[in-house]
Amino acid sequence: MKDHIIQSLLKRETQRQQNSINLIASENIASATVMATHDSVLMNKYAEGYIHNRYYEGCEIIDEIECLAINRAKQLFGAKHVNVQPHSGSQANHSVFSSMLKPNDKILSMSLSSGGHLTHGSSASVVGKIFDVKHYDVDRSSHFINYDVIEDMVKKEKPKLLIAGCSSYSRKINFKIFADIAKQYQCLLLADVAHIAGLIVTNQHQNPLPYADVVTTTTHKTLRGPRGGLIMTNNSDIAERINSAVFPGIQGGPMMHNIAAKAVAFFEASQKNFTNYIIQTVKNAQCFAETLQGNGYEIISGGTDNHLFVLNLSTLKMHGKKAVESLSNAGIICNKNCIPFDPLGPFVTSGLRIGTPAITSRGMKEKECIIIANLITKILQNDYNISEIKNKVHSLCTQFPINTE
């Protein structure tokens, strides 16, 4: 029996994705193979525990699948120990915190407005309620990470854990400097590379594994896999603690259909065409940012080295919440985002975060980024005809359909 209501909703969502330009930096388009693997008989299997140590019978093939996912992730990232079971990046981070810290231990991480992440200790997160969290900001004028300031804060605050990682920082991160600071002041280092994992595995960004005590990431975003989390370390003692923190610490049975889809994504990310994809994603983001700059807009930090950037709206009469609504009405989807030291807060914001992973997956290149940037300019300047903008968006979407085969 078909559930016609859900089938109708899925059809509408497919049409929405096909007919809109997705600039949300944390979203991407998984391959048909990843999606087909995710939607498989593996959804039926419980497999609490780890390879050759399950709480249920019938896991012989499951063990092979999880082993394959682990080995592919090890090879892709250059990691000695990998846990592929976290259901999300947030749960991966929570597992690290619960395995390496005690309640009220001190964490030092990037503030949310400077580009940090909720799970790095925002007061809105359970992390901020359990641990004593201090935040560092980007430089007030350049909007770059200031490693000297971070070192001064580590020296003063003496955190148990230092976090390097962001959700809206558009410049390269020097994990070696972070590691040098952590080592000097005897704190642990977590590198959360959820946004830049795809850049790391294609050598477009420094790999933190030689430097950090533990590395977490999501498997979607620039990795273009299923939604999920991943934890990696080169320290066997830390690996054992993390495994216990994931299961039975905060999760029950792993989602084996998701782990199999992760394995497919790791295989795809090891191919030459994926490297070409990531290089084009960065080129697209840089072209996009440069076009908006040429149209008179300020980009936070002056540009981008990765797949995203934040557009400063503080000099306009339109805040982030209004901007995303206006863009969405025209079929251009992005998210409002705080700028460094934003006075408006996360529900309104003075910025837009723009990312190019999804449009690059559709085959769009610099030419299309220029067109979209100019359409955004017209909308932000309130100098447009909505029907005309929608027609141009529809034309681009038709030229570059989402591959569902």
C-alpha positions in Angstrom: 0.0 0.0 0.0 1.4 3.4 -1.0 1.3 6.4 1.3 0.0 8.9 -1.3 0.4 11.9 1.0 4.1 11.2 1.6 4.6 10.4 -2.1 3.0 13.7 -3.0 5.2 15.6 -0.5 8.4 13.8 -1.8 7.4 14.7 -5.4 6.9 18.4 -4.4 10.3 18.4 -2.6 12.0 16.9 -5.6 10.5 19.7 -7.7 11.5 22.3 -5.2 15.1 21.2 -5.3 15.1 20.9 -9.1 13.6 24.3 -9.6 15.6 26.4 -7.1 19.2 27.5 -6.8 20.6 26.1 -3.5 23.4 28.2 -2.0 23.2 26.7 1.5 26.9 25.9 2.3 26.0 22.9 4.5 23.9 21.2 1.9 24.9 19.3 -1.2 23.5 16.7 -3.7 24.3 13.1 -3.0 24.9 10.8 -5.9 22.2 8.4 -7.0 24.4 5.5 -5.8 24.7 7.0 -2.3 20.9 7.6 -2.1 20.1 4.1 -3.4 22.5 2.5 -0.9 20.9 4.5 1.9 17.4 3.3 0.8 18.3 -0.4 1.1 17.5 -3.6 3.1 20.2 -2.5 5.6 17.6 -0.3 7.2 16.1 -3.5 8.6 19.1 -4.6 10.6 20.0 -3.9 14.2 23.7 -4.1 14.9 24.4 -2.6 18.3 28.1 -2.9 19.2 31.1 -3.0 16.9 32.7 -5.4 14.4 32.8 -9.0 15.7 31.3 -7.8 19.0 27.6 -7.3 18.3 24.6 -7.7 20.6 22.6 -9.3 17.8 23.1 -12.3 15.5 23.0 -12.1 11.7 25.7 -9.4 11.5 28.3 -11.2 9.4 27.6 -9.0 6.3 27.1 -6.0 8.5 30.6 -6.4 9.9 32.0 -6.5 6.3 30.1 -3.3 5.4 31.3 -1.4 8.5 34.8 -2.6 8.1 34.8 -1.4 4.5 33.5 2.0 5.5 36.2 2.3 8.2 39.0 1.2 5.9 38.0 3.6 3.1 37.8 6.5 5.6 41.2 5.6 7.0 42.7 5.6 3.5 40.9 8.8 2.4 41.9 10.9 5.4 45.1 9.2 6.5 43.7 8.1 9.9 44.7 5.2 12.1 41.4 4.9 13.9 37.9 5.7 12.6 34.4 5.5 14.1 31.8 5.6 11.4 28.8 5.2 13.6 27.8 8.8 14.7 24.4 9.7 13.3 25.5 13.3 12.9 28.3 15.8 13.3 26.7 17.0 16.5 26.7 13.5 18.0 30.3 13.0 16.8 31.3 16.2 18.8 29.2 15.2 21.8 30.9 11.8 21.8 34.3 13.5 21.9 33.3 15.8 24.7 31.9 13.0 26.8 35.0 10.8 26.3 37.6 13.4 26.9 36.0 15.9 29.4 34.2 16.0 32.7 31.3 18.3 33.5 32.6 21.9 34.1 35.9 21.3 32.3 36.9 24.3 30.2 36.5 24.5 26.4 37.9 27.2 24.2 36.3 27.6 20.8 35.4 30.1 18.2 32.3 32.2 19.0 29.1 31.6 17.0 29.1 35.1 15.5 32.7 34.7 14.3 31.9 31.5 12.5 31.8 28.8 15.2 29.3 26.0 15.7 26.5 25.5 18.2 28.0 22.2 19.4 31.3 24.0 20.2 29.8 25.4 23.3 27.1 28.0 22.4 24.9 28.8 25.4 22.0 27.5 23.4 23.6 24.0 23.2 23.7 21.4 26.0 27.5 21.7 25.6 27.4 25.2 26.9 25.3 24.0 29.9 27.6 21.1 30.9 31.0 22.7 30.3 32.7 25.9 31.1 33.0 27.4 27.6 35.1 30.4 26.6 35.2 31.8 23.1 37.8 33.4 20.8 36.8 35.8 18.0 38.2 36.6 14.6 40.2 39.8 14.3 37.8 42.8 14.5 39.2 44.5 11.4 40.5 41.7 9.1 38.1 39.0 10.2 40.9 36.5 10.0 41.8 34.1 12.9 44.4 35.7 15.1 46.6 32.9 16.4 48.4 35.2 18.8 45.1 36.1 20.5 44.2 32.4 20.7 47.5 31.6 22.4 47.0 34.4 24.9 43.6 33.1 25.7 44.8 29.5 26.1 47.5 30.7 28.4 45.1 32.7 30.5 42.0 30.4 30.5 43.9 27.0 30.6 41.2 25.0 28.8 41.1 21.3 28.9 40.1 21.3 25.2 40.8 23.7 22.4 38.6 23.5 19.3 39.7 24.4 15.8 36.8 24.5 13.3 34.0 26.6 12.0 30.7 26.7 10.1 31.1 30.1 8.4 34.8 30.9 8.2 36.0 31.4 4.7 39.7 31.3 5.2 42.2 28.4 5.6 42.9 27.1 9.1 46.4 26.4 10.2 46.0 23.3 12.3 49.7 23.0 13.0 49.7 26.4 14.8 46.6 25.3 16.8 48.5 22.1 17.7 51.6 23.9 18.7 49.5 26.1 21.1 47.7 23.1 22.5 50.9 21.2 23.1 52.7 24.2 24.7 49.8 24.7 27.2 49.0 21.0 27.6 45.4 21.0 26.4 43.7 18.6 23.9 42.9 19.7 20.4 39.8 18.9 18.5 39.6 19.7 14.8 36.0 19.9 13.5 36.3 19.8 9.7 32.6 19.3 8.9 32.6 22.0 6.3 36.0 21.5 4.7 36.3 17.7 4.7 36.0 17.5 0.9 38.8 20.0 0.6 41.0 18.1 3.0 40.7 14.8 1.2 41.6 16.4 -2.2 44.6 18.2 -0.8 43.0 21.7 -1.1 43.3 22.3 2.6 45.7 21.3 5.3 44.8 17.9 6.9 44.5 18.2 10.7 45.1 14.5 11.4 48.9 14.8 11.8 48.3 17.6 14.4 45.0 17.2 16.3 44.2 14.7 19.0 40.9 14.0 17.4 39.1 15.0 14.2 35.3 15.1 13.7 33.4 15.8 10.5 30.0 15.3 8.8 29.8 13.1 5.8 27.6 15.4 3.7 28.5 19.0 2.9 31.6 19.1 0.8 32.1 15.3 1.1 28.8 14.9 -0.8 27.7 11.7 1.1 24.7 10.9 3.3 23.9 13.0 6.3 26.0 11.6 9.2 29.1 12.0 11.4 32.6 10.6 11.5 35.3 10.6 14.2 39.0 10.0 13.6 42.2 9.9 15.6 45.7 8.6 15.5 45.8 7.9 19.2 44.7 4.4 20.1 43.8 5.3 23.7 41.6 8.1 22.6 40.0 5.8 20.0 38.9 3.3 22.7 37.4 6.0 24.8 35.6 7.5 21.8 34.2 4.1 20.8 32.7 3.7 24.3 31.3 7.2 24.2 29.5 6.6 20.9 28.2 3.2 22.0 26.8 2.6 24.5 27.5 6.2 25.6 25.1 8.3 23.5 23.8 6.0 20.8 22.2 2.6 20.4 22.2 0.7 17.2 24.2 2.2 14.3 22.3 3.1 11.1 23.9 0.4 8.8 22.1 1.8 5.7 23.8 5.1 6.5 27.2 3.6 7.1 27.0 1.7 3.8 26.1 5.0 2.1 29.1 6.6 3.8 31.3 3.9 2.4 30.1 4.7 -1.1 30.7 8.4 -0.5 34.3 7.7 0.6 34.9 5.6 -2.5 33.5 8.5 -4.7 35.6 11.0 -2.9 38.8 9.0 -3.7 38.2 9.4 -7.5 39.9 12.0 -9.7 36.6 13.6 -10.8 35.8 14.4 -7.1 39.1 16.4 -6.9 38.0 18.3 -10.0 34.6 18.9 -8.4 36.2 20.4 -5.2 38.6 22.6 -7.2 35.6 23.9 -9.2 33.6 24.4 -6.0 36.3 26.7 -4.6 36.7 28.6 -8.0 32.9 29.1 -8.0 32.9 30.5 -4.5 35.8 32.9 -5.3 34.2 34.1 -8.5 30.8 34.6 -6.7 32.4 36.6 -3.9 34.5 38.7 -6.4 31.3 39.5 -8.4 29.4 40.7 -5.4 32.4 42.8 -4.3 32.5 44.3 -7.7 28.8 45.1 -7.2 29.7 47.1 -4.1 29.2 44.5 -1.3 31.5 43.7 1.5 32.6 40.1 1.9 33.7 39.1 5.5 37.5 38.7 5.5 37.6 40.1 2.0 37.1 36.9 0.2 37.2 33.1 0.4 39.7 30.2 0.3 37.0 27.5 0.4 33.4 26.7 -0.6 31.6 29.5 1.2 31.7 33.2 2.2 29.6 35.6 4.3 28.0 38.7 2.7 27.9 41.7 5.0 24.5 43.4 4.9 25.0 45.8 7.8 25.4 48.8 5.6 22.0 48.0 3.8 18.5 48.6 5.0 17.9 44.9 4.7 18.9 42.4 7.5 19.6 38.8 6.9 16.1 37.5 7.8 14.5 39.7 5.3 17.1 39.0 2.6 16.7 35.3 2.7 12.9 35.6 2.5 13.2 37.9 -0.6 15.7 35.6 -2.2 13.7 32.5 -1.5 10.6 34.1 -3.1 12.7 34.3 -6.3 13.9 30.7 -6.0 17.4 31.4 -4.6 17.9 29.5 -1.3 20.6 30.5 1.2 20.7 31.1 4.9 20.9 34.2 7.1 24.1 34.3 9.1 25.8 36.4 11.8 28.7 38.5 10.9 31.6 38.9 13.4 30.4 41.0 16.4 26.9 41.0 15.0 24.6 43.3 17.0 21.4 41.7 15.6 21.8 38.1 16.8 21.2 34.7 15.1 17.5 35.0 14.5 17.8 38.2 12.4 21.5 38.6 11.6 23.5 41.1 9.5 24.7 38.7 6.9 24.1 36.0 4.4 26.1 32.8 4.1 26.6 31.7 0.5 28.0 28.3 -0.5 28.7 26.7 -3.9 28.8 22.9 -3.2 25.3 22.2 -4.5 25.3 24.4 -7.6 28.7 22.9 -8.5 27.3 19.4 -8.2 24.7 20.5 -10.8 27.6 21.4 -13.2 27.5 25.2 -12.8 30.7 27.1 -13.2 32.0 30.7 -13.0 29.7 32.0 -15.7 26.6 30.8 -13.8 28.0 32.2 -10.5 28.3 35.6 -12.1 24.7 35.4 -13.3 23.4 34.4 -9.8 25.5 37.0 -8.0 24.0 39.7 -10.2 20.5 38.4 -9.6 21.2 38.5 -5.8 22.4 42.1 -6.2 19.2 43.1 -7.9 17.1 41.5 -5.2 19.1 43.1 -2.3 18.9 46.5 -4.0 15.1 46.0 -4.5 15.6 46.7 -8.2 13.9 43.8 -9.9 10.8 42.3 -11.4 10.0 39.0 -9.5 8.7 37.2 -12.6 11.8 38.1 -14.6 14.1 36.9 -11.8 12.1 33.6 -11.4 12.4 33.0 -15.2 16.1 33.4 -15.1 16.4 31.1 -12.1 14.2 28.5 -13.8 16.3 28.8 -17.0 19.5 28.0 -15.0 17.8 25.1 -13.2 16.6 23.7 -16.5 20.1 23.9 -18.0 21.7 22.2 -15.0 19.2 19.6 -13.7 19.9 17.6 -10.6 21.0 14.1 -11.7 18.7 11.5 -10.2 19.9 8.6 -12.3 
